[in-house]
Structure formats: structure tokens, C-alpha cells
Amino acid sequence: MTEYDLVIRAGTVATAVDTFRADVGVSGGRIVALGENLAPGAREIDATGKLVLPGGIETHCHIEQESATGAMTADDYYSGSVSAAFGGNTSFVPFAAQHRGQSVRDVLETYDRRAAPKSVIDYSYHLIVSDPTETVLKEELPEAFERGITSFKVFLTYDKMVVDDRQFLDILATAKDHGALTMVHAENNGMIKWMVERLLAGGNDAPRYHATSHPAAAEVEAIGRGIQFASYIDAPLLFVHVSTPAGAGLIADAQMAGQRIYGETCPQYLFLTRQDLDRPGAEGAKFCCSPPLRDEATQVALWRYLRNGTLGLWSSDHAPYRFDESGKLSAGPNPAFNQVANGMPGIEMRLPLLFSEGVRKGRITLNDFVALSASNAARLFGMSDRKGSIAIGLDADIAIWDPTLEWRVSQAEMHDNMDYTPFDAMEMTGRPVTIISRGEVIVDGGELKAERGRGNFVKRAPFGIASLSHEMPAELDPARNFRAKIL
């Protein structure tokens, strides 16, 4: 008689802190046993010679999302979730974007209609807030928090998305009141516009000038400003897609000072450079993303900040725009750099790149990999009670990896709705081969086993990382500001 629905036998299990040999017993979609020689399961998987890891949690991707200019990403919640699953992920948190004039309620209803019938993995949303009206701040964001949507993103650049300093403070204060984590795209809008105007005036409009138009100083200034704002009112803040050593250094300094400041970076900044933007013709447009690609020295520094934990999240920033008139070439076959849709695909390559180039080459440990692929995201985004580790009681979200499998990247092997991969022809070692979501095998032997729409919405907990002792600034402290209540 079987005791478990599924037993994964004889694999090497790794969490963010431990590595050990064990069988994993699964029943009712949860992990219920870890040990040696477990009783039989209704289904058994032999993981001898394999790694048994938590399923990845992708927390920065743009799926079935309109940009501020109206361009729709190439992946919907079906193709995007399938691609994520083949890349070793069992959950993702795409963005639900509020554009100017939209209500948050309508935005979430729209994304519910998009996600629920299609996603093959579990999902939640980060809200993008671009129009923080009083109704949004006082009514609609609190309603979203009640639904378990406990993170949102703001932009310090892009004319149609940018929030000003006062709005930024309002959003941070609202997040603090309700236990949410604010994410920020940190680039100085004025500096970028100043550079763009001068480049175009000089006839410098090829894709390679995209990198020039987004100077490193624009990111560094915005990160510094964001740290000051968040720390002033003791609100947590996550800087996404950090692309500069100086910006990462500011985050490290804030963390050492006890501030709740967090950082994320992405594969493109560690594996591509601005030289990719200088490919012949319009080919460089494939590599336009913001912040832009930097240089080899930046790659070395960002590996260091990943390894020491300053940059605790590793995300794809999957923003799939095809290399045709529907995406990158919507302004014509030879667009100016400021007419190219920003972003590139990568959701399926996020974890294989980190494993092959990080773990296999000794830049990070296997436990670091688990932290960066799943555990840190679960902790920061309120999912650690259900996901992000191999532990009794958690969802049986598991990725079985073959750590020695050698393969070559090609778009033909990707499962997104794109027509190119920026990582084409890279030689990889290690790949996820079996993906299990809530105890159900959804990818195995290179085949999809999941039904469309089987993914569940994940209601996430409030941000739960405590602040170190924070002395309220005199201006905010009623005992020292003549009894004015500001927060």
C-alpha cells in the first residue's frame, strides 16, 4: 500500500542553508516527509545523480502587459508561464500595470481575466503605480493589499510613468502603513532626456547610442535619492535591475546602516555588454533595455555583490518584444534608439545561466543559487509560508536538475513567443529536467504535462522583515516637531 502520492528518491536536496541526500515524500500537493528509505509512493521519481531544488520564483517579468505607449508584450500568461516552467520556475509574479487615468480595481480585473484561464504555474502580481490619486492611495491600494498583492513598483523615469518626489513619498508612506514592499526603477528622468536630446541633435540615433543615453550616473543618483526617501520614513524599498557598481555600493552601505533597502540584478547585466548594441544594422535593437547594458568591469563587480548578498534577488526582467513590426521594429526597419521598445526575453534562461556560470564555475555556492532563485523572493514577497524551500509543510514546488547536462542555447529550444534569444549559442552546463508544481509533474523529459489554467493565484503575506532600531527624524516625531502627526 502506498503512503505518499509521490516520492522523489535518492537525490541531493539543497535549500538556501543546507545540502543533504534524502527522499522527498509528497501528499496532497505538500511536502510531508524528508528522510531515507521512505515508504512507497503512488508515483516515484529516481533522482540519483540529480539535484532536488525548490522551484524557482520569478519576481520580475512583464507578461501580457501593455507598455505606456500601448505596445503589448509578446508573451501571454500561457506562453510566459510555460517558458518559465521549462526554465525551472514553479511560480512567478508579473506586473499589473496601472497607466494614467486607470483605476487599480479595473487593472486587477483585467489581469485576473488574462492570468486565471492560462497560467500553468502559480502566480501573483506586483502593481505598477503611475497615477497615485487620493482614491488610489486611500482606497484602491488598501483593497489590493487585502487581496494579498503586497508589492508594487514605481518609476523615476519615463514621462508617462514617472512619479515626482511628493508622489514617491506618498506611495512609500502608504506601503509602510499597509505592510507592502515598494519596488523602484531608479534612473534620473531629467538626465536621460538631456542626453537623448543632445544625441539626436548630433545625428547619433543608432541602437548603440541607447547605452550612451542612459548614463550610469542617472542610476546612481536615483538610487541615492530613493534610499534617502525610504530611510527618512523607514519604509522598505527594493531597487530592481541594478546595473552599476556604484549603485550597488550605495545599497550595500544602506544595508550596513540597518536600513531596509534591497537590490536585484538580472542576467543581461552579467552576460551581455554595450558592445552587443553595436551589432550590424538594426540588430543592436534586440539588446535595448533600461537600464542599458554596461561593460565587463561592471559584470565583475555585480558578481561580487551577488555573492555577498547585497543584490539578493536574481530576476529576468523578461520583457519580450519580437524583432518585427509588432515589437522592436514598430517604428520601422531602422528605428532611432529612442523609438525601440525597451526590454528583452530571458525568463527561461534566468536559472540555467545562474547555475552554469555561477555554481558550475565557482562564483556562487549551490545554496546561494537556491537563495537567489527562490528563497529570497519568497521571503521578500510574502510567500515563505508556502514556497521557496524544500521543507515539510510547504507546497511541493520542486525542480529536479541534471547538474552535468551540457547544452547550447538556441531560440528553437525556448518556449516563449519570441523570435530571438539574447543568449544565443552560449554553452551551458546543468539544466532543470523535471518540474513539479504542488506535487504535480508539469514538465518532464522535455515535454509539457500541465493543463492551461492550472496555476493558482497566491495570496501573499504583508512584508514581514523587521526594521532595526530607527530613530524617527525630528521633523516626523510629534515629541520634537511641536506635536504634528505626519505619518
C-alpha positions as CSV (number, residue, x, y, z in Angstrom):
1,M,0.0,0.0,0.0
2,T,1.4,3.4,-0.9
3,E,1.9,6.0,1.7
4,Y,2.6,9.0,-0.5
5,D,1.3,10.5,-3.7
6,L,4.8,11.0,-4.9
7,V,8.3,10.0,-3.7
8,I,11.5,11.6,-5.2
9,R,14.2,9.2,-4.3
10,A,18.0,9.4,-3.7
11,G,18.5,12.9,-4.9
12,T,20.7,15.6,-3.4
13,V,18.4,18.1,-1.8
14,A,19.5,21.7,-1.4
15,T,18.0,24.7,0.4
16,A,19.4,28.1,1.0
17,V,21.3,26.8,4.0
18,D,21.7,23.0,3.8
19,T,22.6,20.3,1.3
20,F,21.8,16.7,2.0
21,R,20.9,13.3,0.5
22,A,17.2,12.4,1.1
23,D,14.0,11.1,-0.3
24,V,11.1,13.6,-0.5
25,G,7.6,12.5,0.2
26,V,4.7,14.4,-1.2
27,S,1.0,14.1,-0.4
28,G,-1.9,16.5,-1.1
29,G,0.4,18.8,-3.0
30,R,2.6,19.4,0.0
31,I,6.0,18.1,1.2
32,V,5.2,15.8,4.1
33,A,8.4,13.8,4.6
34,L,12.1,14.1,4.2
35,G,14.2,11.1,5.0
36,E,15.9,7.9,3.9
37,N,14.1,4.9,2.6
38,L,10.6,6.4,2.6
39,A,7.6,4.2,2.1
40,P,6.4,3.7,-1.4
41,G,4.6,6.4,-3.4
42,A,1.9,6.1,-6.0
43,R,4.4,7.6,-8.3
44,E,8.2,7.5,-7.8
45,I,11.0,9.5,-9.4
46,D,14.6,8.3,-9.3
47,A,16.7,11.4,-8.7
48,T,20.0,9.6,-8.4
49,G,22.8,11.9,-9.5
50,K,20.3,14.8,-9.7
51,L,19.8,17.9,-7.6
52,V,16.4,18.3,-5.9
53,L,15.8,22.1,-5.5
54,P,12.9,24.4,-4.7
55,G,11.1,25.5,-7.8
56,G,12.2,28.9,-8.9
57,I,10.2,32.0,-8.1
58,E,10.5,34.6,-10.9
59,T,9.6,38.0,-9.5
60,H,10.4,40.5,-12.3
61,C,8.7,39.8,-15.6
62,H,6.3,41.5,-18.0
63,I,3.6,39.1,-19.2
64,E,0.6,40.2,-21.3
65,Q,1.3,43.7,-20.3
66,E,0.8,46.9,-22.3
67,S,3.6,49.5,-22.1
68,A,2.9,53.2,-21.6
69,T,3.0,53.6,-25.4
70,G,0.4,50.8,-25.9
71,A,2.8,48.0,-27.1
72,M,1.8,44.6,-25.8
73,T,4.5,42.1,-24.8
74,A,4.7,39.0,-27.0
75,D,4.0,36.5,-24.2
76,D,0.6,36.0,-22.7
77,Y,0.1,34.1,-19.4
78,Y,0.2,30.8,-21.2
79,S,3.4,31.1,-23.2
80,G,5.1,33.1,-20.5
81,S,4.2,30.6,-17.8
82,V,5.2,27.6,-20.0
83,S,8.6,29.2,-20.7
84,A,9.1,30.0,-17.0
85,A,8.3,26.3,-16.1
86,F,10.8,24.9,-18.6
87,G,13.4,27.3,-17.0
88,G,12.9,25.7,-13.6
89,N,10.2,28.0,-12.2
90,T,7.1,27.0,-10.4
91,S,5.7,30.5,-9.5
92,F,6.0,33.9,-11.0
93,V,4.9,37.4,-10.1
94,P,4.4,39.5,-13.2
95,F,3.4,43.2,-13.2
96,A,-0.1,44.5,-13.4
97,A,0.4,48.0,-14.8
98,Q,-1.7,51.0,-14.0
99,H,-1.4,53.7,-16.6
100,R,-2.5,57.3,-16.2
101,G,-6.3,57.6,-15.7
102,Q,-6.8,53.9,-14.8
103,S,-8.2,52.7,-11.6
104,V,-6.4,49.9,-9.7
105,R,-9.6,48.0,-9.5
106,D,-10.0,47.9,-13.2
107,V,-6.4,47.0,-13.7
108,L,-6.6,44.0,-11.4
109,E,-9.8,42.8,-13.0
110,T,-8.1,42.9,-16.4
111,Y,-5.1,40.9,-15.3
112,D,-7.3,38.3,-13.5
113,R,-9.0,37.7,-16.8
114,R,-5.6,37.3,-18.5
115,A,-3.9,35.1,-15.9
116,A,-6.5,32.7,-14.5
117,P,-7.5,30.8,-17.7
118,K,-3.9,30.5,-19.0
119,S,-1.1,30.2,-16.4
120,V,0.3,26.7,-15.9
121,I,2.2,27.8,-12.8
122,D,1.1,29.7,-9.6
123,Y,1.1,33.5,-9.9
124,S,0.6,36.8,-8.2
125,Y,1.0,40.4,-9.3
126,H,3.1,43.4,-8.5
127,L,1.1,46.5,-9.2
128,I,2.8,49.3,-11.2
129,V,1.5,52.6,-9.8
130,S,1.8,55.6,-12.2
131,D,-1.2,57.6,-11.1
132,P,-1.3,57.8,-7.3
133,T,-4.5,59.7,-6.8
134,E,-6.1,60.1,-3.4
135,T,-8.6,57.3,-4.3
136,V,-5.8,55.0,-5.3
137,L,-3.8,55.7,-2.2
138,K,-6.7,55.7,0.3
139,E,-9.0,53.1,-1.2
140,E,-7.7,51.0,-4.0
141,L,-4.2,50.1,-2.8
142,P,-5.5,49.0,0.6
143,E,-8.1,46.8,-1.3
144,A,-5.2,45.3,-3.3
145,F,-3.3,44.6,-0.1
146,E,-6.3,42.8,1.3
147,R,-6.2,40.5,-1.7
148,G,-2.6,39.7,-0.9
149,I,-1.0,41.9,-3.5
150,T,1.6,43.3,-1.2
151,S,4.2,44.8,-3.5
152,F,4.2,47.5,-6.2
153,K,6.5,49.3,-8.5
154,V,7.1,52.9,-9.3
155,F,9.2,54.6,-12.0
156,L,11.6,57.5,-11.5
157,T,11.9,57.8,-15.3
158,Y,9.7,57.6,-18.5
159,D,7.4,60.6,-19.0
160,K,4.2,58.6,-19.0
161,M,5.1,56.6,-15.9
162,V,7.3,58.8,-13.7
163,V,6.2,59.8,-10.2
164,D,7.5,63.0,-8.7
165,D,9.2,63.3,-5.3
166,R,6.0,64.1,-3.4
167,Q,4.1,61.2,-5.1
168,F,7.0,58.9,-4.3
169,L,6.8,59.8,-0.6
170,D,3.0,59.3,-0.6
171,I,3.5,55.8,-2.1
172,L,6.2,54.8,0.4
173,A,4.1,56.0,3.3
174,T,1.1,54.1,2.1
175,A,3.2,51.0,1.7
176,K,4.6,51.3,5.2
177,D,1.1,51.7,6.6
178,H,-0.1,48.5,5.0
179,G,2.9,46.3,5.1
180,A,3.9,46.4,1.4
181,L,7.2,46.5,-0.3
182,T,7.8,49.2,-2.9
183,M,10.0,48.4,-5.9
184,V,11.6,51.2,-7.9
185,H,13.0,51.6,-11.4
186,A,15.8,54.0,-10.4
187,E,17.0,56.3,-13.2
188,N,17.0,60.1,-13.3
189,N,14.5,61.2,-15.9
190,G,16.0,64.6,-16.5
191,M,19.5,63.3,-17.1
192,I,18.2,60.8,-19.6
193,K,16.1,63.3,-21.5
194,W,19.0,65.8,-21.6
195,M,21.3,63.1,-23.1
196,V,18.7,61.9,-25.6
197,E,18.1,65.5,-26.9
198,R,21.8,66.1,-27.4
199,L,22.5,62.7,-29.1
200,L,19.7,63.1,-31.6
201,A,20.6,66.7,-32.3
202,G,24.0,65.4,-33.4
203,G,22.6,62.7,-35.6
204,N,23.5,59.9,-33.2
205,D,20.5,57.7,-33.4
206,A,21.7,54.1,-33.9
207,P,20.8,51.5,-31.3
208,R,24.3,51.7,-29.8
209,Y,23.5,55.2,-28.5
210,H,20.8,53.8,-26.2
211,A,23.6,52.9,-23.8
212,T,25.1,56.4,-24.0
213,S,21.7,58.0,-23.4
214,H,21.2,56.2,-20.1
215,P,24.4,57.2,-18.2
216,A,25.4,55.2,-15.1
217,A,25.2,58.5,-13.1
218,A,21.4,58.6,-13.8
219,E,21.0,55.3,-12.0
220,V,23.4,56.2,-9.1
221,E,21.6,59.5,-8.5
222,A,18.1,57.9,-8.4
223,I,19.3,55.1,-6.1
224,G,20.8,57.6,-3.7
225,R,17.6,59.7,-3.8
226,G,15.4,56.6,-3.2
227,I,17.5,55.5,-0.3
228,Q,17.1,58.9,1.3
229,F,13.3,59.0,0.9
230,A,12.7,55.4,2.1
231,S,15.1,55.7,5.0
232,Y,13.6,59.0,6.1
233,I,10.2,57.4,6.8
234,D,11.6,53.9,7.5
235,A,9.8,52.2,4.6
236,P,11.3,49.2,2.8
237,L,12.4,49.7,-0.7
238,L,13.7,47.3,-3.4
239,F,15.8,48.6,-6.3
240,V,15.2,46.5,-9.4
241,H,17.6,45.7,-12.2
242,V,20.6,47.3,-10.6
243,S,23.3,47.8,-13.4
244,T,26.1,49.8,-11.8
245,P,28.7,49.1,-9.2
246,A,28.3,52.5,-7.7
247,G,24.5,51.9,-7.3
248,A,25.1,48.5,-5.7
249,G,27.6,50.1,-3.4
250,L,25.0,52.6,-2.2
251,I,22.6,49.8,-1.4
252,A,25.4,47.9,0.5
253,D,26.1,51.0,2.6
254,A,22.4,51.4,3.4
255,Q,22.1,47.8,4.4
256,M,25.1,48.1,6.7
257,A,23.4,51.1,8.3
258,G,20.5,48.9,9.1
259,Q,18.1,50.3,6.6
260,R,15.5,48.1,4.8
261,I,17.0,48.6,1.4
262,Y,17.2,45.7,-1.1
263,G,18.7,45.1,-4.5
264,E,18.1,43.0,-7.6
265,T,20.0,42.4,-10.8
266,C,19.4,40.5,-14.0
267,P,21.3,38.1,-16.3
268,Q,21.7,40.7,-19.1
269,Y,24.0,42.8,-16.9
270,L,26.3,39.9,-16.2
271,F,26.4,38.2,-19.6
272,L,26.0,41.0,-22.2
273,T,27.7,44.3,-22.7
274,R,27.0,47.6,-24.6
275,Q,29.0,46.1,-27.5
276,D,26.0,44.0,-28.2
277,L,24.1,47.2,-29.1
278,D,26.7,47.9,-31.8
279,R,25.8,44.9,-34.0
280,P,25.2,45.5,-37.7
281,G,22.1,47.3,-39.0
282,A,19.2,47.2,-36.6
283,E,20.4,44.0,-34.8
284,G,21.5,46.1,-31.8
285,A,17.9,46.9,-31.2
286,K,17.4,43.4,-29.8
287,F,19.6,44.4,-26.9
288,C,17.9,47.7,-25.9
289,C,16.8,47.6,-22.3
290,S,16.7,50.0,-19.5
291,P,18.9,50.5,-17.6
292,P,21.2,49.6,-20.5
293,L,23.9,47.0,-20.8
294,R,27.2,48.2,-19.4
295,D,30.7,46.7,-19.6
296,E,32.9,43.8,-18.4
297,A,34.1,45.7,-15.3
298,T,30.5,46.0,-14.3
299,Q,30.0,42.3,-14.7
300,V,32.9,41.5,-12.3
301,A,31.5,43.9,-9.7
302,L,27.9,42.7,-9.9
303,W,29.0,39.1,-9.4
304,R,30.7,40.3,-6.2
305,Y,27.5,42.0,-5.0
306,L,25.5,38.9,-5.8
307,R,27.9,36.7,-3.8
308,N,27.9,38.9,-0.7
309,G,24.1,39.2,-0.6
310,T,23.8,43.0,-1.4
311,L,21.9,42.0,-4.5
312,G,19.6,39.4,-3.0
313,L,17.3,38.9,-6.0
314,W,18.1,37.5,-9.4
315,S,15.3,38.1,-11.9
316,S,15.0,38.0,-15.6
317,D,13.1,41.3,-16.3
318,H,11.6,39.3,-19.1
319,A,10.1,42.0,-21.4
320,P,9.5,40.2,-24.7
321,Y,9.2,42.3,-27.8
322,R,9.7,40.5,-31.1
323,F,12.2,41.7,-33.6
324,D,9.5,42.7,-36.1
325,E,6.9,45.4,-36.5
326,S,4.9,44.2,-33.5
327,G,7.8,44.9,-31.2
328,K,11.3,46.2,-31.7
329,L,10.7,47.5,-35.2
330,S,7.3,49.1,-34.7
331,A,8.8,52.5,-35.8
332,G,10.3,51.0,-39.0
333,P,13.2,48.7,-40.0
334,N,15.9,51.1,-38.8
335,P,14.4,52.8,-35.8
336,A,16.2,55.5,-33.8
337,F,17.4,54.2,-30.4
338,N,14.6,56.1,-28.6
339,Q,11.9,54.5,-30.7
340,V,12.9,50.9,-29.8
341,A,10.7,49.0,-27.4
342,N,12.8,48.5,-24.3
343,G,13.4,45.0,-23.0
344,M,14.4,41.6,-23.9
345,P,13.4,38.0,-23.2
346,G,15.0,35.8,-20.6
347,I,12.5,34.1,-18.3
348,E,13.6,30.6,-19.4
349,M,17.3,31.4,-19.2
350,R,17.4,33.1,-15.8
351,L,18.2,30.0,-13.8
352,P,20.3,28.0,-16.3
353,L,22.6,31.0,-16.7
354,L,23.0,31.4,-13.0
355,F,23.6,27.7,-12.4
356,S,26.1,27.2,-15.3
357,E,28.0,30.4,-14.9
358,G,27.6,30.8,-11.2
359,V,27.5,27.4,-9.5
360,R,29.4,25.4,-12.0
361,K,32.2,28.0,-12.3
362,G,32.5,28.5,-8.6
363,R,31.3,32.1,-8.4
364,I,28.5,31.2,-6.0
365,T,27.6,28.1,-4.0
366,L,24.6,25.8,-4.6
367,N,23.0,27.2,-1.5
368,D,23.5,30.8,-2.9
369,F,21.8,29.6,-6.0
370,V,18.7,28.4,-4.1
371,A,18.6,31.7,-2.2
372,L,18.8,33.7,-5.4
373,S,16.4,31.5,-7.4
374,A,13.6,31.1,-4.9
375,S,14.1,31.5,-1.1
376,N,14.9,35.3,-1.1
377,A,12.0,36.0,-3.3
378,A,9.7,34.0,-1.1
379,R,10.9,35.9,2.0
380,L,10.7,39.4,0.5
381,F,7.4,38.9,-1.2
382,G,5.4,37.2,1.5
383,M,5.4,33.6,0.2
384,S,7.8,31.8,2.5
385,D,4.9,30.1,4.4
386,R,4.2,28.2,1.2
387,K,7.0,28.4,-1.2
388,G,10.8,28.9,-1.7
389,S,12.3,25.9,0.1
390,I,12.3,22.1,0.5
391,A,10.6,21.7,3.9
392,I,7.8,19.8,5.5
393,G,4.5,21.6,5.1
394,L,5.4,23.7,2.1
395,D,4.0,23.3,-1.4
396,A,5.7,20.6,-3.3
397,D,7.2,23.0,-5.8
398,I,10.3,21.2,-6.9
399,A,12.8,21.4,-9.7
400,I,15.0,18.4,-10.4
401,W,18.2,19.4,-12.1
402,D,20.8,17.4,-14.1
403,P,23.9,19.3,-13.0
404,T,26.1,17.8,-15.7
405,L,23.9,18.1,-18.7
406,E,25.7,20.1,-21.4
407,W,23.7,22.0,-24.0
408,R,23.8,25.0,-26.3
409,V,21.3,27.8,-26.2
410,S,19.1,28.4,-29.2
411,Q,15.8,30.1,-29.8
412,A,14.5,26.8,-31.2
413,E,14.6,25.3,-27.7
414,M,12.9,28.2,-26.0
415,H,9.2,28.1,-25.2
416,D,8.3,31.8,-25.2
417,N,6.6,33.6,-28.1
418,M,9.8,35.3,-29.2
419,D,11.8,35.1,-32.4
420,Y,15.2,35.5,-30.7
421,T,17.1,34.9,-27.5
422,P,19.9,37.4,-26.5
423,F,21.9,34.5,-25.1
424,D,22.0,32.6,-28.4
425,A,24.8,30.0,-28.8
426,M,26.1,30.2,-25.2
427,E,27.4,26.8,-23.9
428,M,25.6,25.7,-20.7
429,T,26.2,23.0,-18.1
430,G,23.3,22.0,-16.0
431,R,19.6,22.2,-16.7
432,P,16.2,21.5,-15.0
433,V,14.7,18.3,-16.3
434,T,11.6,17.6,-14.2
435,I,9.4,20.4,-12.8
436,I,6.8,19.7,-10.1
437,S,4.2,22.2,-9.0
438,R,2.1,21.5,-5.9
439,G,3.0,17.8,-6.3
440,E,2.0,17.6,-10.0
441,V,4.7,16.9,-12.6
442,I,4.3,19.8,-15.1
443,V,7.5,19.3,-17.2
444,D,9.3,16.1,-17.8
445,G,11.6,14.7,-20.5
446,G,11.3,17.9,-22.5
447,E,7.5,17.8,-22.6
448,L,4.8,19.9,-21.1
449,K,2.5,17.9,-18.9
450,A,0.4,20.8,-17.4
451,E,-3.0,21.9,-18.4
452,R,-3.7,25.5,-19.3
453,G,-5.0,27.5,-16.4
454,R,-3.9,25.0,-13.6
455,G,-1.9,27.8,-11.9
456,N,-3.4,29.3,-8.7
457,F,-3.3,32.9,-7.5
458,V,-1.0,33.2,-4.5
459,K,-2.3,35.5,-1.7
460,R,0.9,36.9,-0.3
461,A,1.5,38.0,3.3
462,P,2.4,41.5,4.3
463,F,6.1,42.5,4.2
464,G,7.4,40.9,7.4
465,I,11.1,41.9,7.7
466,A,11.5,43.9,10.9
467,S,13.3,47.3,11.0
468,L,16.4,47.7,13.1
469,S,16.2,50.4,15.7
470,H,15.1,53.5,13.7
471,E,15.2,56.9,15.3
472,M,12.4,59.0,13.9
473,P,13.7,62.2,12.3
474,A,12.8,65.2,14.3
475,E,10.5,66.5,11.6
476,L,8.4,63.4,11.8
477,D,8.4,62.9,15.6
478,P,5.5,64.5,17.3
479,A,7.6,64.8,20.5
480,R,10.0,67.0,18.7
481,N,8.0,68.7,15.9
482,F,5.5,70.6,18.1
483,R,3.0,67.7,18.1
484,A,2.3,67.4,14.4
485,K,1.3,63.9,13.2
486,I,2.9,63.4,9.8
487,L,2.8,59.6,9.4
